[in-house]
């Protein structure tokens, strides 16, 4: 698997992570004030990638904290689509300083107008003998699965694929790869037929991120917005993954609960399911599992999902 610069992601320990060195890198411009540049716009989207905004906001909040505080939850709203052509400024309010818990409020601004807000809470590690969790889904191991690049290259060989679809796939293949994804069921990625609104995908960040636990939380926040709303459109089928967009999709809010430490360079299973879609909105719930079966993170997101008029 190669990125658009021709470098093999199998040599990930030899690469600087695009996620941390570019997409999550912030410039401090004043106390509690940070600027994020090098914004990423996915193919088919007109706005900046929401996961990058969540990740950068968490980076900004963490920059105001001691290193022994880790995020345990964040709750955010996307107020308007951000432009990928100009920097985002993050304002951090230090809303609570406690012995065990700290809180931060972050507002992301472009052209003097807020585009995103986040409330995040942090705490020092502690242990308790009472604990429980769900059981990780049983799916094929990532080594036995194709990644999304290989799947799209295979789709290009399908008979009767239109020129429009080919052009769209070539644009997808030309994107810089920041997260490698291996769907447990490639049909859930291609979406040629109607499927249940559930999916499982192995994910890992590309590039060497290091041992900074706080940064791995920020990368996990970035990753958390990669596949969520896709689960909601699985019942629609009809080549949604290999064609220009059939739906207008946009995140409205995004919440994360961090349960256990994770290393985002290692394979993690991202489980997502959509219990409801209707009235132009959908709710999607996600769980990010470490490969050893430990639940690392839970996610919830509501998003806009509207059928484009051209498809009616």
N, C-alpha and C positions, 0 to 999 in steps of 0.2 A: 504494500500500500504506500502510495507516494502523496505528498502534498503538491501544491502547484509549483513549488520550487524544485521538485524532483528529489527531495530528501526522504529517505525511508523512515517511517515512524517506528520501525522495529529498533532503531538506534536512538530511542527517546532519551536515554541517559546522557547522550552526547549533545543534545540540543537544548538551547534555552527555551523555556516554555513560552509560546506565543501568548498564552493566556495571562501569565504573570508578568512577563517583560513588556507586553504591549497593551493587551486589552484590560488588564487590571492595574496598570501602573498609574499612579496619581501624582500630580505636582502640588506641593503645599505652597499656597500663595499668600496665606495669612493664618493666624491662629484660628483653628476650627474651620478653615476654608481650603478646599482642594479642587483641583481641576483635572478632569479626565479627557484625554484626546484619543486619537487612533480608534475611532468608533467603528463598530462592525455592523454592516447591513446584510442580512441573509438574502440570498437570491429569491426574488419574488416579493420582497418586502420593500416598503418605501421609507421605513423608519429604522432607528437603531435597535439592535437586538436587546430585548428586555432583560435577558439573563446578565448581560454586561452591565446594565444599569444597576441591577440588584447587587451584583458582585462588587462594583465600584463603590456603591453606597456603603456596603459592609466594610470594605477596605478603609474608607474615610472614617467610619465610626471607630474601627479598631485602632487607627492611628492616634486616637485620643485616650487610649486605655493602656494600663500596665500589661505586660506579657502574660501574667497569670490569670487573666480573665478570658474566658471563651464564650462565644455566642451560644445561647441555648434556644433562642427564638427570635424571629423577626416577622413583622407584619407590614406589608407595603401596598401602596396604591399607585397605579399608573394613571396619571391625570390627563396626559395627552401624549401623542407619539413624538418622541424626540428625534431631532435631526441628526443624521450621521455625519454631516458636513461641517459641524462646528462643535467646539468643546462643551462639556457639561460641567457646571460648577456645583460642588456639593457643600452645603452649609450644615455643620454638625452642632447640635445643642447638647450640652452635657446635663441631661435632665435628672440624673440621680447618681450619687456616689455613695456606695454602701460597703460594708465590710465583706459581704459575700456576693451581693448583686450590684450591678451598675446598669444604667439605662442611657441610651442615646437616641436622639431624634435627628433624622437626616432629611434635608430637602434638596432635591436636584433642580437646577435652574438653567434655562437657556433663554437668551434675549430678555432677561429680567422676569421671565414667567416660569412658575413651577411646573415641572413635567412629571415629578415623581416624589412621593414622600415615604419614609420608612421609620417605624419604631422598632428598635432592637434592644434586647436585654442580654446581659452577659453575667457570668458567675464564675467563681472559683470552683475547681473540681472538688467533689466529695463523693463518698460511697455510702451505701446503705444495704443491709443484707436482704431486704425485700425487693424483688424485681421480677418482671415477666416481660414477654414480647410475643408477637405473632411468629409464625414459622415462615422462613424464606421459601418462595415458590421453587419447585424442582424444574429446572430447565437444562438444556444441553450446555456443556461447558463452552466458554468463549473460543477456545482453541479449535473447536469443532464447527464453528460458525463462520459465515462470510461477514466481512464488514460492509458498511453501506456503500463504500466506493466500489467494491467488487460486485455488489448487487446491482448497482446502477450500470456498471460496465456490462453485466450480463443482460440487463434489460435492453441495452442498445442493440443486442442481437436478436431480439424478439421479432417475429414476422409481423408485417403490417404496422410497425411503429411509425407514426407520422413524423414529418420533418420538424414540425413544431415541437413535438415531444423530444426529438433528438437534440434540438437546439437548447431546450430547457435543461436536459440532462447534462449536456456539455458545460453549461454554465455552472451547474451544481458541482461537477467534477473539477472545475477550475478554482473553486473556493479554497482558501487556506484552511487546512484542517487543524482545529484546536482540540477537538474531542473525538476520539475514535469510538464508534458505535457498532455493535454487533447484535442485531435483532435475534431474539430466540426463535422467532418464526418470521422468515423473510416475507411471507404473505402480508404480515402486519405492516411492513415497510412499503411494499409495492402497492398494496391496497387495490388489487384488481377486482375483488369481490367484497360483498358486504360481510363484515366480521363483528364480533362482539366488541364493545368499547373497552377493551383491556389489552395491554401489551407489556412485554418484558424485554428489556434491551440491556446488554452489557455495555458499560461505558467506562472510559478512563481518559484522563487528561494527557495530552501529548507534550513532551518536553520535560526536562528535569525541573521539579518544583522545589525540592529540598525537604527539610524536616520541620519547617515552621508550621506548627499546628494551626495557628490563626489563618495563615495563607491557604492552607488546605480547606478550611471552612469557606473562605471566599471563593475558591475555585469550585467547590461543591455547590455554592449558591449560583455561580455562573452556569454550571452544568444542569442545575435543577429546572431551567426553563427551556431545555432543548427539545423535549419530546412530549410535554404534558398535553397540550391542546390537540396533538395528533390523535391521541386516544379517543377523543370525542367525535372525530369524523370517520373512524373506522367503519361504522355501520353504513356509511354512504358508498364506500367502495369506489369503483369507476376511475381507477388509475390516478388517484389524488396525489400520489407521491412522484409520479413521472410525467405530469402534465402541468402547464401553467395553472395558476390557482383557480379552483372552483369556488372556494369560500374566502370571504374576508375574515381573518382571524386576528385578534388583538387581545393581549392580556389586560384585565381590569385590576386585579389584585393578585398578591402572591405572598404566601406565608410559609415559613420553614420552622421546623422544630428539630434541633440538633440533639441527638440522643447519645451517640458514642463517637469517639474519634475515628477518623478514616484517613487513608492515604489515597489521594485522588489520582496518583500515577498507577495505582493497582486497579485491577478489574473490580467493578461494582455492578450489581444488578439493579437497574432502575425499573421498578414496577409501577404502572400507571393504570388507572381505571376512571371512567367517567360515569357516575351514577345518574346524571341528568344532563339533557341538552334540550332546549326549547326556548321560544320567544327571543331568539337571537343571542342567547347566553348558554354557557355550559360550565359545569363544575367538574374539575378533575382532581383526583387525589393520587398522590405518589408516595412511594416508599423506596428509599435507597439503601440497599443491603451490601454490606461487606461480603467478600467471597467466603469468609468463614461462617456465614449465617447470622452475623450480628447486625441488628437494625441500626444503621448509622443516622438516618434522617427521615423525617416525614414532611410531606409537602402538600399544600392545597392551593388551588388556583381557580378563579372564575375568569372566563374570557368571553369576548364577543365572538360569535360564530354566525355569520350571515351568508346565505347563498347569494352569490353575485347575480345581478339582474341578467347578465348575459347567459346564465345557466338556467334561468326560469323558463 
